[in-house]
Amino acid sequence: MRRGGTATLLTAVHGRGNGEDPHLAGVPVNHVNNLGWTAMQKAILLNDGGPRQQEVVRLLLGAGADPGIRDPEGRTALQNAERLGFTDIAALIPGWG
């Protein structure tokens, strides 16, 4: 796969979460691709912050994703959500507010 990604990263990018996805069990949700992004970072950075991406973030957190992993610019998932104005996503991430 290009850029060292996983299926989880593709799911995050395309917002395929449906709240019932059992496929995250056993998947390395904290994998960092060659660009330095986790699935959670990609779900935030490459989307519009809408309901589908909110659900992807919710699923990733539920599967044990670490929102504290920093991107190459040194930002956490929470910092990126806040910076982009995605308050609904930020509210899902522990440590918000």
JOWOSUL-V386995 format. One record per residue. RES is the residue in one small letter. PHI is phi as a letter, one per 30 degrees, with the letter a starting at -180 (NA if undefined). NEAR is the number of other ideal C-beta (glycine too) atoms within 12 Angstrom. Layout:
# JOWOSUL-V386995
RES:PHI:NEAR + RES:PHI:NEAR
This chain:
# JOWOSUL-V386995
m:NA:13 + r:d:11 + r:i:17 + g:i:15 + g:d:27 + t:b:28 + a:d:21 + t:d:37 + l:d:36 + l:d:24 + t:e:33 + a:d:43 + v:d:31 + h:c:21 + g:i:29 + r:d:25 + g:d:34 + n:b:17 + g:i:16 + e:b:12 + d:d:23 + p:d:13 + h:d:19 + l:d:32 + a:d:13 + g:i:12 + v:d:25 + p:d:23 + v:d:35 + n:c:26 + h:e:32 + v:c:26 + n:d:30 + n:d:14 + l:d:20 + g:i:21 + w:c:33 + t:c:42 + a:e:44 + m:d:52 + q:d:47 + k:d:36 + a:d:44 + i:d:41 + l:d:33 + l:c:27 + n:b:30 + d:c:18 + g:i:28 + g:d:18 + p:e:19 + r:d:24 + q:d:37 + q:e:30 + e:d:29 + v:d:44 + v:d:44 + r:e:29 + l:d:33 + l:d:42 + l:d:32 + g:d:21 + a:d:28 + g:j:20 + a:d:37 + d:c:24 + p:d:34 + g:d:20 + i:d:30 + r:d:21 + d:d:27 + p:e:16 + e:d:14 + g:i:13 + r:c:24 + t:d:28 + a:e:41 + l:d:31 + q:d:26 + n:d:34 + a:d:33 + e:d:23 + r:d:21 + l:d:24 + g:i:13 + f:d:31 + t:d:17 + d:d:23 + i:d:39 + a:e:27 + a:d:19 + l:d:31 + i:d:32 + p:e:18 + g:j:17 + w:d:20 + g:i:11
